[in-house]
Each structure stands twice: as C-alpha cells, then as structure tokens.
Amino acid sequence: MAEFPEEVVKKAFGASDGRCECLTVEHGHIYNSQCMRVLTWNKRGQSFMAPDGEKGWEANWIVSPENGGKPIQENCEILCWDCYCKKNKK
C-alpha cells in the first residue's frame, strides 16, 4: 500500500495531539470508545514493546488509495500499534 508523505504524517500526528485516534468500538477502549494512548513521535513503526513499556504507532489510511483515498492529512489517522494491527488484521 502507498505511504503518506512525511509532511502529512507530521501534521496528522500534531493534530492528534500525539494520541491514538482509534474509535473502533470493538477494540474495547475505555475513553468514550476512543483509544487515546499517548504516543511518541520517534517510535513510528515500532511493533515491539520497548524497555520503557511502550509500543509504537503508525499512520493509517481512512480511505485506502485503492478506494480513491488521497494522501492528505484529512485521510490520515494516527493509531497505536495495537489498534493499527487490529484495523488492518495483522
């Protein structure tokens, strides 16, 4: 799948206030169905648990390029690694 330009990811991460934006009810989030996990910029793509107990995060397509999605901030959601994997069935 296509990647977002770095500038789009930076803007989306800033707009997310460095938190997971997942709203998938089936994931069992405790904050009004939103994950809200605090994320660290330099842990993008980190799938393993770091010594500090944190996992990474990834930029996710809201509408995939295959379905006409554009690589713009409004189509980019920031997800913690757990939510990213669940949404993308990895």
C-alpha positions in Angstrom: 0.0 0.0 0.0 1.2 3.5 -0.7 2.7 5.6 2.1 1.8 9.0 3.3 4.3 11.8 2.6 6.3 12.6 5.8 4.9 16.2 6.0 1.3 14.7 6.0 2.2 12.3 8.8 3.8 15.1 10.9 0.7 17.3 10.5 -1.6 14.4 11.3 0.5 13.5 14.4 0.3 17.1 15.6 -3.4 17.2 15.0 -3.9 14.0 17.0 -2.0 15.7 20.0 0.3 12.6 20.0 -2.5 10.2 20.8 -4.1 7.2 19.2 -7.2 8.3 17.3 -8.9 4.8 17.0 -12.6 4.9 17.5 -13.4 1.3 16.8 -15.8 0.2 19.5 -14.9 -3.5 19.2 -11.4 -2.7 20.4 -12.8 -2.1 23.9 -11.4 1.4 24.5 -12.2 3.0 27.9 -12.3 6.7 26.8 -15.7 7.1 25.2 -14.7 4.4 22.6 -11.5 6.2 21.7 -8.1 4.7 22.5 -6.3 7.9 23.4 -3.0 6.0 24.1 -0.1 8.5 24.3 2.4 8.1 21.5 6.0 9.1 21.0 7.0 10.5 17.6 10.3 8.6 17.3 8.5 5.2 17.8 6.7 5.2 14.5 6.6 1.7 13.0 7.9 0.1 16.2 6.0 -3.1 16.6 7.8 -4.5 19.7 7.4 -3.3 23.3 10.3 -1.1 24.2 12.1 -1.3 27.6 10.0 1.7 28.7 6.9 -0.4 28.2 5.7 1.5 25.1 4.9 0.2 21.6 5.0 2.3 18.5 2.4 3.7 16.2 1.6 4.1 12.5 -0.2 6.4 10.1 -3.3 4.6 8.7 -5.4 5.3 5.7 -9.1 6.2 6.5 -10.0 5.6 2.8 -7.4 3.4 1.1 -5.7 4.6 -2.2 -7.4 1.5 -3.8 -10.7 3.1 -3.0 -9.8 6.6 -4.1 -8.2 7.9 -0.9 -5.8 10.8 -1.2 -2.5 11.1 0.7 -3.7 14.1 2.7 -3.9 14.9 6.4 -7.7 14.5 6.5 -7.4 11.0 5.2 -4.6 10.0 7.7 -5.3 8.7 11.2 -2.7 8.1 13.8 -3.0 4.7 15.5 -1.1 3.0 18.2 0.5 -0.3 17.0 -2.2 -2.5 18.7 -5.1 -0.6 17.0 -3.2 -0.4 13.7 -2.8 -4.2 13.7 -6.4 -4.8 14.7 -7.8 -2.5 12.0 -5.5 -4.0 9.3 -5.9 -7.6 10.6 -2.1 -8.1 11.0 
